Amino acid sequence: MRFTAAFLVTLLVGTFILTGCGGSKRTVTTADGSVTVTEENKNGSVTIESKDGDSKATASTEKRPITEAELGVPVYPGATGEMTSTYEGSEEGKSQTMRQHLLTTPDSFDDVVAFYKSKLKDVKSQSVTTVPEGKIAFFHLEAPDGHVTITINEARDKKVTQVHVIKTTGS
């Protein structure tokens, strides 16, 4: 439970720091531990150290190419990395890592979904649906060391297709 709470706090604070600008480092210390927030341009990190465990989240909104090695699954050709974040935490001898990447492409939703359907192996579950805002596809895979979830959505307002990949590992 504490692990989940630390995770949520880390993500919320991490999202908050990315909306700031400039560079800074702040640390808050309490009887239960400390929280350090560092931000530098489009990169930020949050570190939580407590008697129950430690966690760290980093995020970057720098646009850059993403590799298949980073993503853990094939990269849609020509897609641009819009955001990358990492969460690492440990509590009571258990650790968890989550890496997520958001990519965009001007290609159609249907083309992107067809690409992933043809490239992904060992898909455990998948679905494609239409909602008022556009189309959404989900793929869930089990990796040797964790799980990978791919969400593809049609962002009509931005005229792009977004590919959101989350890979979790842990003991």
Z-matrix of the N, CA and C atoms (Angstrom, degrees):
N
C 1 1.450
C 2 1.524 1 110.89
N 3 1.348 2 116.89 1 -46.62
C 4 1.465 3 119.89 2 178.90
C 5 1.518 4 110.19 3 -63.17
N 6 1.347 5 116.17 4 -36.63
C 7 1.457 6 121.28 5 179.61
C 8 1.530 7 109.39 6 -60.36
N 9 1.338 8 116.91 7 -45.10
C 10 1.452 9 121.94 8 178.99
C 11 1.520 10 110.65 9 -64.95
N 12 1.316 11 117.66 10 -42.34
C 13 1.463 12 120.88 11 179.13
C 14 1.525 13 110.52 12 -63.10
N 15 1.318 14 117.35 13 -44.12
C 16 1.471 15 120.62 14 178.17
C 17 1.520 16 110.22 15 -62.18
N 18 1.323 17 116.41 16 -39.03
C 19 1.455 18 121.61 17 178.47
C 20 1.523 19 110.75 18 -61.06
N 21 1.327 20 116.52 19 -48.57
C 22 1.460 21 120.42 20 -179.31
C 23 1.522 22 111.87 21 -64.01
N 24 1.323 23 116.93 22 -43.27
C 25 1.463 24 120.50 23 178.53
C 26 1.522 25 109.95 24 -62.04
N 27 1.333 26 116.29 25 -44.00
C 28 1.457 27 120.40 26 -179.55
C 29 1.520 28 110.58 27 -60.87
N 30 1.337 29 118.01 28 -44.81
C 31 1.457 30 120.43 29 179.59
C 32 1.519 31 112.10 30 -65.18
N 33 1.338 32 117.11 31 -41.83
C 34 1.455 33 119.83 32 179.06
C 35 1.521 34 111.84 33 -63.22
N 36 1.314 35 116.27 34 -46.40
C 37 1.455 36 120.00 35 179.53
C 38 1.519 37 110.06 36 -66.24
N 39 1.336 38 116.55 37 -39.46
C 40 1.461 39 120.42 38 178.88
C 41 1.514 40 111.54 39 -61.28
N 42 1.332 41 116.64 40 -42.22
C 43 1.457 42 120.46 41 177.05
C 44 1.519 43 110.00 42 -64.01
N 45 1.323 44 117.12 43 -40.76
C 46 1.456 45 121.68 44 179.92
C 47 1.527 46 111.69 45 -61.21
N 48 1.332 47 117.36 46 -43.95
C 49 1.466 48 118.83 47 -175.66
C 50 1.517 49 112.08 48 -69.21
N 51 1.319 50 117.25 49 -26.13
C 52 1.453 51 118.86 50 179.30
C 53 1.526 52 112.25 51 -70.63
N 54 1.316 53 117.72 52 -18.33
C 55 1.454 54 120.14 53 178.95
C 56 1.525 55 111.45 54 -84.34
N 57 1.311 56 117.50 55 -10.65
C 58 1.459 57 121.95 56 178.53
C 59 1.514 58 111.04 57 -79.96
N 60 1.310 59 116.31 58 179.29
C 61 1.443 60 119.99 59 177.30
C 62 1.521 61 108.36 60 -138.45
N 63 1.332 62 115.79 61 167.76
C 64 1.455 63 119.57 62 -179.13
C 65 1.507 64 110.77 63 77.67
N 66 1.316 65 117.19 64 -157.27
C 67 1.452 66 121.15 65 -179.30
C 68 1.508 67 110.39 66 -136.98
N 69 1.317 68 116.27 67 141.63
C 70 1.457 69 120.03 68 177.78
C 71 1.517 70 110.09 69 -164.87
N 72 1.321 71 114.94 70 165.62
C 73 1.464 72 121.59 71 175.64
C 74 1.517 73 107.03 72 -140.53
N 75 1.334 74 115.70 73 129.32
C 76 1.457 75 121.33 74 -179.90
C 77 1.518 76 108.89 75 -131.93
N 78 1.315 77 116.99 76 139.37
C 79 1.458 78 122.42 77 176.44
C 80 1.514 79 109.04 78 -128.98
N 81 1.328 80 115.42 79 133.19
C 82 1.455 81 122.14 80 175.40
C 83 1.523 82 106.39 81 -119.37
N 84 1.343 83 116.43 82 128.22
C 85 1.464 84 120.95 83 -178.99
C 86 1.525 85 109.41 84 -118.26
N 87 1.345 86 115.19 85 133.58
C 88 1.464 87 121.55 86 176.65
C 89 1.525 88 107.68 87 -127.76
N 90 1.312 89 116.18 88 -179.06
C 91 1.462 90 120.61 89 178.45
C 92 1.527 91 111.45 90 -64.72
N 93 1.337 92 117.39 91 -24.58
C 94 1.465 93 121.57 92 -178.68
C 95 1.519 94 113.75 93 -88.71
N 96 1.325 95 118.37 94 -12.88
C 97 1.462 96 120.63 95 -178.57
C 98 1.505 97 111.01 96 149.45
N 99 1.338 98 115.42 97 -159.02
C 100 1.459 99 119.48 98 -178.36
C 101 1.518 100 111.28 99 -136.88
N 102 1.330 101 114.57 100 156.55
C 103 1.453 102 122.79 101 175.38
C 104 1.519 103 106.91 102 -127.66
N 105 1.335 104 115.97 103 127.71
C 106 1.461 105 120.90 104 176.75
C 107 1.513 106 108.40 105 -119.18
N 108 1.328 107 116.61 106 129.42
C 109 1.460 108 123.10 107 178.00
C 110 1.521 109 107.18 108 -116.61
N 111 1.334 110 115.77 109 125.02
C 112 1.459 111 121.53 110 177.99
C 113 1.513 112 108.07 111 -122.92
N 114 1.328 113 116.87 112 133.34
C 115 1.459 114 119.61 113 175.84
C 116 1.514 115 109.35 114 -134.58
N 117 1.301 116 115.43 115 140.83
C 118 1.461 117 122.26 116 -179.63
C 119 1.520 118 107.20 117 -147.29
N 120 1.346 119 116.26 118 107.04
C 121 1.463 120 121.74 119 -178.66
C 122 1.524 121 110.56 120 53.11
N 123 1.338 122 118.25 121 -116.05
C 124 1.466 123 121.06 122 -177.28
C 125 1.526 124 112.42 123 -99.22
N 126 1.322 125 117.14 124 16.51
C 127 1.462 126 121.97 125 179.17
C 128 1.523 127 108.61 126 -120.30
N 129 1.315 128 116.18 127 146.71
C 130 1.455 129 119.40 128 177.90
C 131 1.504 130 110.85 129 -153.73
N 132 1.330 131 115.12 130 161.22
C 133 1.458 132 119.81 131 175.85
C 134 1.516 133 109.70 132 -148.42
N 135 1.326 134 114.04 133 153.50
C 136 1.453 135 122.15 134 175.78
C 137 1.520 136 106.18 135 -132.21
N 138 1.330 137 116.85 136 129.56
C 139 1.457 138 121.64 137 177.18
C 140 1.520 139 108.55 138 -122.01
N 141 1.319 140 116.34 139 129.24
C 142 1.465 141 121.73 140 177.51
C 143 1.522 142 107.38 141 -118.81
N 144 1.310 143 116.15 142 124.04
C 145 1.465 144 121.61 143 176.56
C 146 1.524 145 107.46 144 -121.12
N 147 1.329 146 115.70 145 124.97
C 148 1.457 147 119.37 146 179.56
C 149 1.524 148 109.44 147 -143.08
N 150 1.313 149 115.01 148 170.53
C 151 1.464 150 119.30 149 179.02
C 152 1.528 151 111.45 150 -67.64
N 153 1.344 152 117.27 151 -19.21
C 154 1.461 153 121.06 152 -179.59
C 155 1.520 154 113.50 153 -91.20
N 156 1.327 155 118.02 154 -15.19
C 157 1.463 156 121.24 155 -178.76
C 158 1.507 157 110.99 156 155.93
N 159 1.306 158 115.48 157 173.09
C 160 1.460 159 121.87 158 -178.38
C 161 1.525 160 109.42 159 -122.23
N 162 1.323 161 115.62 160 152.87
C 163 1.457 162 119.91 161 173.80
C 164 1.514 163 108.90 162 -149.64
N 165 1.330 164 114.70 163 154.03
C 166 1.457 165 120.77 164 179.13
C 167 1.520 166 108.13 165 -144.88
N 168 1.313 167 115.37 166 136.50
C 169 1.460 168 121.62 167 175.41
C 170 1.515 169 107.94 168 -126.45
N 171 1.327 170 116.02 169 135.92
C 172 1.456 171 121.10 170 174.84
C 173 1.518 172 107.75 171 -127.72
N 174 1.309 173 116.12 172 151.33
C 175 1.458 174 120.21 173 179.72
C 176 1.518 175 109.96 174 -149.98
N 177 1.327 176 114.69 175 149.24
C 178 1.450 177 121.41 176 178.18
C 179 1.519 178 108.91 177 -142.08
N 180 1.319 179 116.06 178 136.22
C 181 1.460 180 120.58 179 176.06
C 182 1.529 181 110.78 180 -111.23
N 183 1.328 182 116.30 181 22.26
C 184 1.462 183 119.88 182 175.85
C 185 1.523 184 108.95 183 -74.83
N 186 1.335 185 116.65 184 130.47
C 187 1.460 186 120.41 185 177.69
C 188 1.522 187 108.41 186 -75.61
N 189 1.349 188 115.54 187 127.73
C 190 1.457 189 120.22 188 -179.16
C 191 1.514 190 109.85 189 -161.88
N 192 1.323 191 116.53 190 160.52
C 193 1.470 192 119.26 191 175.51
C 194 1.525 193 109.94 192 -67.68
N 195 1.321 194 116.90 193 146.03
C 196 1.460 195 123.06 194 177.51
C 197 1.532 196 106.99 195 -114.68
N 198 1.325 197 117.32 196 139.61
C 199 1.468 198 120.79 197 -179.75
C 200 1.526 199 110.83 198 -96.47
N 201 1.322 200 115.48 199 161.15
C 202 1.455 201 120.53 200 177.02
C 203 1.526 202 110.95 201 -62.76
N 204 1.336 203 116.24 202 -34.88
C 205 1.470 204 119.83 203 178.17
C 206 1.528 205 111.11 204 -61.78
N 207 1.330 206 117.17 205 -39.92
C 208 1.468 207 120.89 206 177.98
C 209 1.522 208 111.30 207 -69.56
N 210 1.322 209 115.22 208 -41.96
C 211 1.454 210 121.37 209 -172.96
C 212 1.524 211 112.61 210 -75.87
N 213 1.319 212 116.53 211 -36.37
C 214 1.460 213 120.20 212 -177.34
C 215 1.514 214 113.11 213 87.94
N 216 1.318 215 117.44 214 -4.15
C 217 1.467 216 124.63 215 176.12
C 218 1.532 217 106.67 216 -145.06
N 219 1.330 218 117.93 217 166.88
C 220 1.466 219 118.80 218 178.75
C 221 1.529 220 112.33 219 -57.94
N 222 1.315 221 115.71 220 146.24
C 223 1.464 222 122.27 221 177.96
C 224 1.522 223 107.78 222 -93.79
N 225 1.326 224 116.53 223 130.88
C 226 1.457 225 119.41 224 177.32
C 227 1.521 226 108.79 225 -61.76
N 228 1.339 227 118.57 226 129.00
C 229 1.470 228 121.37 227 -176.11
C 230 1.533 229 112.85 228 -55.83
N 231 1.321 230 115.58 229 127.33
C 232 1.462 231 121.72 230 177.64
C 233 1.513 232 114.92 231 82.71
N 234 1.328 233 118.04 232 -1.66
C 235 1.469 234 119.95 233 179.53
C 236 1.528 235 109.75 234 -69.41
N 237 1.319 236 115.91 235 146.80
C 238 1.461 237 122.53 236 -179.86
C 239 1.519 238 109.62 237 -109.18
N 240 1.333 239 116.58 238 133.41
C 241 1.455 240 121.10 239 175.35
C 242 1.511 241 110.11 240 -73.29
N 243 1.317 242 117.58 241 122.24
C 244 1.462 243 122.94 242 -178.89
C 245 1.522 244 112.07 243 -100.47
N 246 1.343 245 116.22 244 -31.12
C 247 1.465 246 120.98 245 -175.98
C 248 1.515 247 108.51 246 -155.81
N 249 1.322 248 115.59 247 141.56
C 250 1.457 249 122.65 248 174.81
C 251 1.518 250 107.39 249 -135.23
N 252 1.328 251 117.17 250 136.87
C 253 1.461 252 119.17 251 175.19
C 254 1.526 253 109.23 252 -144.75
N 255 1.316 254 114.50 253 154.97
C 256 1.455 255 122.32 254 179.80
C 257 1.521 256 108.79 255 -135.41
N 258 1.314 257 115.93 256 138.66
C 259 1.451 258 121.90 257 173.43
C 260 1.524 259 107.09 258 -125.20
N 261 1.326 260 117.22 259 130.50
C 262 1.456 261 122.26 260 175.19
C 263 1.512 262 107.46 261 -131.57
N 264 1.315 263 116.23 262 132.45
C 265 1.460 264 119.21 263 -179.87
C 266 1.507 265 111.95 264 -149.01
N 267 1.320 266 115.11 265 156.31
C 268 1.465 267 120.20 266 176.26
C 269 1.521 268 108.81 267 -144.72
N 270 1.309 269 113.68 268 146.17
C 271 1.462 270 121.07 269 177.37
C 272 1.517 271 107.92 270 -157.31
N 273 1.306 272 116.10 271 130.69
C 274 1.460 273 122.81 272 176.07
C 275 1.528 274 112.37 273 49.20
N 276 1.330 275 116.59 274 46.03
C 277 1.455 276 121.64 275 176.57
C 278 1.515 277 115.62 276 79.68
N 279 1.303 278 118.00 277 -0.80
C 280 1.467 279 121.54 278 178.17
C 281 1.524 280 108.51 279 -107.13
N 282 1.333 281 115.34 280 141.52
C 283 1.459 282 118.72 281 178.52
C 284 1.522 283 109.98 282 -128.56
N 285 1.305 284 114.94 283 155.70
C 286 1.458 285 121.32 284 179.43
C 287 1.514 286 108.42 285 -144.11
N 288 1.320 287 115.44 286 140.97
C 289 1.463 288 121.40 287 174.63
C 290 1.522 289 107.66 288 -129.40
N 291 1.318 290 115.91 289 137.16
C 292 1.449 291 121.40 290 174.97
C 293 1.523 292 107.81 291 -131.68
N 294 1.311 293 116.02 292 127.04
C 295 1.459 294 121.21 293 175.84
C 296 1.525 295 106.94 294 -119.18
N 297 1.313 296 115.39 295 135.21
C 298 1.454 297 118.38 296 177.62
C 299 1.516 298 110.28 297 -134.70
N 300 1.312 299 113.73 298 145.75
C 301 1.458 300 121.68 299 -179.38
C 302 1.522 301 107.92 300 -134.19
N 303 1.311 302 116.06 301 138.98
C 304 1.455 303 121.69 302 174.08
C 305 1.520 304 107.18 303 -116.73
N 306 1.327 305 116.23 304 121.53
C 307 1.448 306 122.15 305 178.49
C 308 1.525 307 108.53 306 -118.53
N 309 1.328 308 116.06 307 155.03
C 310 1.458 309 120.03 308 175.50
C 311 1.523 310 109.59 309 -132.97
N 312 1.317 311 114.10 310 154.30
C 313 1.456 312 121.95 311 175.60
C 314 1.525 313 108.16 312 -147.08
N 315 1.338 314 117.00 313 147.44
C 316 1.469 315 118.68 314 175.44
C 317 1.533 316 112.00 315 -77.81
N 318 1.334 317 117.75 316 -6.48
C 319 1.461 318 121.22 317 -179.11
C 320 1.527 319 110.83 318 -67.70
N 321 1.320 320 114.60 319 161.29
C 322 1.467 321 119.58 320 -176.05
C 323 1.524 322 112.14 321 -69.73
N 324 1.307 323 114.73 322 154.00
C 325 1.456 324 122.63 323 175.98
C 326 1.530 325 109.92 324 -54.65
N 327 1.334 326 116.86 325 -47.17
C 328 1.460 327 120.97 326 -177.04
C 329 1.527 328 112.05 327 -61.36
N 330 1.344 329 117.77 328 -38.82
C 331 1.467 330 121.15 329 178.20
C 332 1.531 331 110.89 330 -65.18
N 333 1.329 332 116.77 331 -41.91
C 334 1.465 333 120.89 332 -178.65
C 335 1.531 334 110.21 333 -67.00
N 336 1.323 335 117.14 334 -44.02
C 337 1.469 336 120.91 335 178.88
C 338 1.531 337 110.05 336 -62.91
N 339 1.316 338 117.84 337 -42.90
C 340 1.473 339 121.07 338 178.90
C 341 1.527 340 110.54 339 -61.04
N 342 1.342 341 117.32 340 -40.24
C 343 1.465 342 121.11 341 178.26
C 344 1.525 343 110.37 342 -59.79
N 345 1.338 344 117.18 343 -50.06
C 346 1.464 345 119.80 344 -177.72
C 347 1.528 346 112.14 345 -68.38
N 348 1.318 347 117.84 346 -35.34
C 349 1.475 348 119.54 347 176.53
C 350 1.523 349 110.85 348 -61.79
N 351 1.330 350 116.83 349 -35.40
C 352 1.466 351 119.95 350 -178.45
C 353 1.528 352 112.74 351 -81.51
N 354 1.321 353 118.62 352 -23.45
C 355 1.466 354 121.76 353 -174.05
C 356 1.523 355 114.90 354 -99.99
N 357 1.316 356 118.09 355 -28.59
C 358 1.462 357 120.36 356 -174.52
C 359 1.529 358 111.37 357 -78.60
N 360 1.314 359 115.23 358 137.76
C 361 1.464 360 122.05 359 177.69
C 362 1.532 361 108.77 360 -112.80
N 363 1.309 362 116.31 361 151.97
C 364 1.464 363 122.55 362 175.60
C 365 1.531 364 113.24 363 56.77
N 366 1.320 365 116.49 364 42.35
C 367 1.463 366 120.78 365 176.46
C 368 1.525 367 107.97 366 -70.91
N 369 1.342 368 116.40 367 125.39
C 370 1.468 369 121.21 368 -178.98
C 371 1.523 370 111.71 369 -85.71
N 372 1.331 371 116.56 370 -34.47
C 373 1.459 372 119.73 371 176.61
C 374 1.522 373 108.78 372 -154.76
N 375 1.317 374 114.67 373 152.04
C 376 1.462 375 120.27 374 178.40
C 377 1.519 376 109.65 375 -155.37
N 378 1.320 377 114.88 376 153.74
C 379 1.457 378 119.44 377 175.32
C 380 1.513 379 108.70 378 -156.95
N 381 1.312 380 114.79 379 151.25
C 382 1.456 381 122.36 380 174.95
C 383 1.518 382 106.07 381 -131.51
N 384 1.327 383 115.50 382 130.56
C 385 1.458 384 119.29 383 -177.57
C 386 1.526 385 110.02 384 -143.03
N 387 1.314 386 115.38 385 163.25
C 388 1.459 387 121.29 386 176.43
C 389 1.526 388 108.07 387 -117.39
N 390 1.327 389 115.29 388 132.83
C 391 1.454 390 123.06 389 176.24
C 392 1.521 391 107.17 390 -122.84
N 393 1.324 392 119.56 391 168.27
C 394 1.466 393 119.75 392 -178.75
C 395 1.544 394 114.35 393 -54.57
N 396 1.341 395 116.45 394 -30.39
C 397 1.468 396 120.16 395 -177.93
C 398 1.523 397 112.91 396 -82.08
N 399 1.332 398 118.22 397 -11.83
C 400 1.460 399 121.57 398 -178.73
C 401 1.514 400 111.33 399 144.37
N 402 1.325 401 116.06 400 -160.95
C 403 1.460 402 121.64 401 -178.21
C 404 1.531 403 109.98 402 -100.16
N 405 1.352 404 115.28 403 150.15
C 406 1.462 405 121.55 404 178.61
C 407 1.526 406 108.14 405 -137.42
N 408 1.335 407 116.06 406 137.92
C 409 1.466 408 121.34 407 174.72
C 410 1.518 409 108.68 408 -126.89
N 411 1.334 410 116.53 409 143.30
C 412 1.459 411 123.04 410 177.56
C 413 1.517 412 109.37 411 -125.60
N 414 1.314 413 116.12 412 137.44
C 415 1.462 414 122.68 413 172.29
C 416 1.518 415 106.93 414 -130.94
N 417 1.329 416 116.42 415 134.99
C 418 1.466 417 120.24 416 176.83
C 419 1.526 418 108.10 417 -125.72
N 420 1.338 419 115.88 418 128.00
C 421 1.461 420 122.36 419 -179.32
C 422 1.509 421 109.40 420 -125.94
N 423 1.317 422 115.54 421 149.39
C 424 1.450 423 119.64 422 171.11
C 425 1.514 424 107.26 423 -99.72
N 426 1.322 425 116.62 424 125.98
C 427 1.454 426 123.10 425 176.94
C 428 1.521 427 107.98 426 -98.16
N 429 1.339 428 118.01 427 163.11
C 430 1.466 429 119.38 428 179.18
C 431 1.532 430 113.33 429 -55.66
N 432 1.315 431 116.36 430 -30.38
C 433 1.468 432 120.11 431 -176.43
C 434 1.521 433 113.89 432 -115.89
N 435 1.335 434 118.31 433 13.38
C 436 1.457 435 119.27 434 -179.75
C 437 1.516 436 112.34 435 166.65
N 438 1.329 437 115.70 436 -143.46
C 439 1.462 438 122.61 437 -176.92
C 440 1.525 439 109.57 438 -132.68
N 441 1.335 440 115.55 439 151.17
C 442 1.457 441 121.71 440 175.04
C 443 1.525 442 107.41 441 -128.26
N 444 1.315 443 116.28 442 130.71
C 445 1.456 444 122.10 443 174.88
C 446 1.520 445 108.18 444 -121.09
N 447 1.319 446 115.50 445 130.76
C 448 1.466 447 121.29 446 178.09
C 449 1.523 448 106.77 447 -118.16
N 450 1.310 449 115.79 448 126.49
C 451 1.459 450 121.80 449 175.06
C 452 1.523 451 107.04 450 -117.60
N 453 1.301 452 116.64 451 126.48
C 454 1.467 453 122.26 452 178.28
C 455 1.518 454 106.16 453 -116.26
N 456 1.315 455 116.17 454 127.70
C 457 1.457 456 117.51 455 178.04
C 458 1.517 457 111.96 456 -137.29
N 459 1.305 458 112.28 457 149.34
C 460 1.450 459 122.09 458 179.15
C 461 1.531 460 106.79 459 -86.87
N 462 1.322 461 116.97 460 112.21
C 463 1.465 462 121.30 461 178.66
C 464 1.529 463 107.42 462 -98.79
N 465 1.318 464 115.75 463 81.00
C 466 1.469 465 121.27 464 -174.69
C 467 1.524 466 112.33 465 -57.83
N 468 1.337 467 116.28 466 -39.81
C 469 1.465 468 119.71 467 -177.81
C 470 1.532 469 112.24 468 -64.61
N 471 1.345 470 116.83 469 -27.83
C 472 1.464 471 120.97 470 179.96
C 473 1.526 472 111.99 471 -100.81
N 474 1.330 473 115.89 472 -3.74
C 475 1.462 474 122.36 473 -178.92
C 476 1.522 475 113.23 474 56.30
N 477 1.351 476 115.31 475 40.49
C 478 1.467 477 122.21 476 177.06
C 479 1.525 478 108.92 477 -138.51
N 480 1.324 479 113.80 478 165.71
C 481 1.451 480 120.88 479 169.42
C 482 1.519 481 106.16 480 -109.13
N 483 1.326 482 116.58 481 130.25
C 484 1.463 483 121.75 482 -179.14
C 485 1.521 484 109.95 483 -102.42
N 486 1.340 485 115.24 484 139.25
C 487 1.458 486 122.51 485 176.29
C 488 1.532 487 105.70 486 -120.81
N 489 1.329 488 116.22 487 116.90
C 490 1.457 489 122.39 488 -177.93
C 491 1.524 490 107.56 489 -114.83
N 492 1.333 491 116.61 490 116.07
C 493 1.466 492 121.52 491 -177.78
C 494 1.518 493 109.11 492 -113.82
N 495 1.322 494 116.88 493 127.56
C 496 1.461 495 122.63 494 176.75
C 497 1.526 496 108.17 495 -122.68
N 498 1.336 497 115.74 496 125.37
C 499 1.469 498 120.66 497 176.56
C 500 1.519 499 107.82 498 -119.00
N 501 1.329 500 115.77 499 125.74
C 502 1.461 501 120.63 500 178.15
C 503 1.522 502 109.67 501 -116.70
N 504 1.313 503 115.43 502 141.02
C 505 1.453 504 122.58 503 174.74
C 506 1.520 505 107.15 504 -135.95
N 507 1.295 506 116.42 505 154.80
C 508 1.459 507 117.91 506 178.08
C 509 1.498 508 113.10 507 174.86
N 510 1.318 509 112.87 508 165.83
C 511 1.471 510 119.25 509 179.32
C 512 1.505 511 110.00 510 -113.64
